[in-house]
Amino acid sequence: MIQVLMRVSSLALGLRHTCATAKAGNYDMLYCWGSNNSGQLGIGNYTQMNRPTLVTGSDVAYGPTAGYEHTCVLLVEGTAKCWGLNEKGQLGTGNTSSSNVPVLVADDELTSYSKLSAGNMFTCGITSDGNVRCWGDNTYGQIGNGDPGNNALKPVQVELPGGAYAQDICTGYGHTCVLTEGGPAFCWGANDMGQLGNGVTIQASTPVLLKVPSQVVFTSIHCGSAHTCAIDPNGTMYCWGNNMYGQLGTGGSSIFKTPQPVIWGGGTF
């Protein structure tokens, strides 16, 4: 068997599937593999694949993101496409029909996106003008439109305080966090483990201010199931939220409701 080496440019890992963009000639193409019971590989069937398989119609793709059993990607013009499980409207198509091939996100504003993030059964994105729009499951208020319990089958606007512009976004099991350009960070959704980082454990259906240490401005943010981590310009890493398995890296297993610096070195196994 001939092994083909591809130049990978980006990766996305879901619950039980993986996707990657790789050069194919002059263009980046999207390949996926792994579990495919909901069509999350986007290859036109429901067959599990143990090798990278080209996604249908994925030419000139970038910025893939993989959720529980759905996947989304951007095309060069900023168009967003999603596929896979859609029972909560996480594909953003205006209905709850699942799809095993990429389908266009039906944004009524004809929005162009610069980044996407797929959560458990919801999806959020940053638009080309720095706004945030989300769709899908809203059980915990994770789509941030102030209407918890009512799912959104199409993208809805998230109003960031002060008209801030988003530069990075992450989604977890039931929460979302955003970094703004040179300014504060905001989170919303489930908060039973302090994953919103605002000092309490109260669910929020609209953005709440992340309580960061004095003078700290984060440059990237990453969401786990019920914990969140971020990095500052100096490379210092902070985490907060669920810490049952020591995933915050703080040297213990206590949850933290505000960002805490990761303690490097040592540790027990």
C-alpha positions in Angstrom: 0.0 0.0 0.0 1.3 3.4 -1.0 1.4 6.0 1.8 0.6 9.5 0.6 2.1 12.4 2.6 -0.1 15.5 2.7 0.8 19.0 3.9 -1.7 19.6 6.6 -2.6 23.3 7.4 -5.3 22.9 10.1 -6.9 20.3 12.3 -10.3 19.9 14.1 -11.1 17.2 16.6 -14.7 16.2 17.5 -16.1 13.6 19.9 -15.1 10.6 17.8 -14.0 12.1 14.5 -11.1 14.2 13.1 -10.9 16.6 10.2 -7.9 18.3 8.5 -7.3 20.7 5.6 -4.5 19.7 3.4 -3.0 20.9 0.1 -4.3 19.2 -3.0 -2.6 21.0 -5.9 -3.1 24.7 -5.5 -6.0 24.5 -3.0 -6.7 23.4 0.5 -9.1 20.5 0.6 -10.9 19.1 3.7 -10.6 15.5 4.8 -12.4 13.8 7.6 -12.3 10.3 9.3 -13.6 8.4 12.3 -17.1 7.9 13.4 -19.8 8.8 10.9 -23.1 7.6 12.4 -24.7 11.1 11.9 -22.9 11.9 8.7 -20.3 14.1 10.5 -17.6 13.2 8.0 -19.5 14.9 5.2 -18.7 12.2 2.6 -22.2 11.4 1.5 -22.8 8.3 3.5 -22.7 7.0 7.1 -19.7 4.7 6.8 -17.0 4.9 9.5 -13.6 5.7 8.0 -10.2 4.9 9.5 -8.3 7.0 7.0 -8.7 10.6 5.8 -11.5 10.8 3.2 -12.2 13.8 1.0 -15.3 15.8 2.1 -17.9 16.4 -0.6 -17.5 19.8 -2.3 -14.8 21.0 0.2 -12.5 22.7 -2.2 -10.8 25.9 -1.0 -11.7 25.2 2.6 -10.2 26.5 5.8 -10.9 26.8 9.5 -12.7 23.5 10.1 -14.3 22.9 13.5 -15.7 19.7 14.9 -18.4 19.3 17.6 -20.2 16.4 19.2 -21.4 14.8 15.9 -21.3 17.7 13.5 -18.6 19.6 11.6 -18.4 23.1 10.0 -15.9 24.8 7.7 -15.3 28.1 6.0 -14.8 28.6 2.3 -12.6 31.4 0.9 -15.4 33.9 0.4 -16.4 33.5 4.1 -19.3 31.2 3.5 -20.0 28.8 6.3 -21.1 25.2 5.7 -21.9 22.5 8.3 -23.0 18.8 8.2 -23.8 15.9 10.5 -26.3 15.7 13.4 -28.8 18.6 13.4 -31.5 17.7 16.0 -30.9 21.1 17.8 -30.4 23.2 14.7 -26.6 23.2 15.1 -26.1 23.1 11.3 -27.8 26.5 11.0 -29.9 25.6 8.0 -33.3 26.7 9.4 -34.5 23.2 10.1 -33.5 20.1 12.1 -32.7 17.8 9.2 -29.3 16.1 9.5 -27.0 16.0 6.5 -24.2 13.7 5.4 -22.8 16.4 3.0 -22.0 20.0 3.6 -24.9 22.4 3.6 -24.9 26.2 3.6 -25.6 28.0 6.9 -28.7 29.9 6.3 -27.8 33.3 7.7 -30.5 35.8 7.0 -27.9 38.7 7.1 -25.9 37.1 4.3 -23.0 37.2 6.8 -19.4 36.5 5.9 -17.5 34.6 8.7 -13.8 34.6 9.7 -13.9 31.9 12.3 -16.2 29.1 13.5 -16.4 27.0 16.7 -18.6 23.9 17.1 -19.8 23.1 20.6 -21.8 20.1 21.8 -24.9 20.7 19.8 -24.5 24.3 18.9 -22.1 26.5 16.8 -20.8 30.0 17.0 -18.8 32.2 14.6 -17.1 35.5 14.4 -18.2 37.5 11.4 -15.8 39.4 9.1 -16.8 42.6 10.9 -16.1 41.3 14.3 -19.6 40.4 15.5 -20.6 37.1 17.0 -23.4 34.9 15.8 -24.5 31.5 17.2 -27.1 28.8 16.5 -28.3 25.5 17.7 -28.9 24.2 21.3 -29.7 26.9 23.8 -30.5 24.8 26.9 -28.0 26.7 29.0 -28.1 30.0 27.2 -24.9 29.1 25.2 -25.9 30.9 22.0 -25.9 34.1 24.0 -29.1 35.8 22.7 -30.8 36.1 26.1 -33.5 33.5 25.3 -32.4 30.3 27.2 -34.3 27.1 26.4 -35.2 28.1 22.9 -33.0 26.7 20.2 -32.0 28.8 17.2 -32.2 27.1 13.8 -30.4 30.0 12.1 -27.6 32.3 13.3 -28.6 34.9 15.9 -26.7 37.9 16.9 -24.8 38.0 20.3 -24.6 41.5 21.6 -21.2 42.1 23.1 -21.1 44.8 25.8 -19.8 48.1 24.6 -20.0 47.1 21.0 -16.7 45.2 21.3 -15.3 43.4 18.3 -14.4 39.7 18.7 -11.0 38.3 17.7 -11.2 34.7 19.1 -14.0 32.3 20.2 -14.4 28.9 21.7 -17.3 26.6 22.6 -17.6 23.8 25.1 -20.4 21.5 26.2 -22.7 24.3 27.1 -20.7 27.5 27.2 -19.0 30.0 24.9 -16.2 32.5 25.4 -15.0 35.3 23.3 -11.9 37.5 23.3 -12.3 41.0 22.0 -9.7 43.1 20.2 -7.3 44.5 22.8 -10.0 44.5 25.4 -12.0 42.4 27.8 -13.1 38.8 27.4 -16.7 37.6 27.8 -18.4 34.2 28.4 -22.0 32.9 28.5 -24.0 29.7 29.0 -23.6 26.9 31.5 -21.6 27.9 34.6 -22.2 25.1 37.2 -18.4 24.6 37.4 -17.4 28.2 37.1 -16.4 27.8 33.5 -17.6 31.4 32.7 -14.8 32.7 34.9 -16.9 35.6 36.3 -16.6 34.5 40.0 -19.9 32.8 40.4 -21.7 29.6 39.3 -24.8 31.2 37.9 -25.8 30.4 34.3 -25.8 33.4 31.9 -27.7 33.7 28.7 -25.9 36.8 27.6 -22.2 37.7 27.7 -20.7 38.3 31.2 -17.3 39.8 31.8 -14.5 37.4 32.5 -12.7 38.4 35.8 -9.0 38.4 34.7 -6.0 39.2 36.9 -5.1 42.9 36.8 -3.4 44.1 33.6 -3.8 40.7 31.9 -5.2 40.6 28.3 -5.5 37.3 26.7 -4.6 36.5 23.1 -6.2 33.1 22.6 -9.0 31.2 24.4 -9.9 27.5 24.4 -13.0 25.7 25.8 -13.2 22.2 27.2 -16.4 20.5 28.3 -16.8 22.5 31.5 -13.5 24.3 31.8 -11.7 27.1 29.9 -8.1 28.1 29.4 -6.5 31.2 27.9 -3.0 32.4 27.0 -1.6 36.0 27.5 0.9 37.8 25.3 3.8 36.5 27.5 2.8 32.9 27.0 1.4 32.5 30.5 -1.5 30.1 30.6 -4.6 30.5 32.9 -7.5 28.0 33.4 -10.8 28.0 35.3 -13.9 25.8 35.8 -14.2 22.1 36.4 -11.1 20.6 37.9 -12.2 17.1 39.0 -9.3 15.5 37.1 -6.8 18.2 37.6 -7.4 19.6 34.1 -6.8 23.2 35.2 -3.2 22.4 36.0 -3.3 24.3 39.3 -1.8 21.6 41.4 -5.1 20.4 43.0 -8.6 19.4 42.1 -10.6 22.3 43.4 -12.8 24.2 40.9 -12.0 27.8 40.2 -14.5 30.4 39.2 -11.9 32.9 38.0 -8.7 32.4 35.9 -5.8 30.8 37.7 -2.2 30.5 36.4 -1.2 27.0 35.4 1.6 25.5 37.6 4.3 23.9 35.5 6.4 20.9 36.5 5.8 18.2 39.1 2.3 16.8 39.5 1.1 13.3 40.4 -0.2 10.5 38.2 
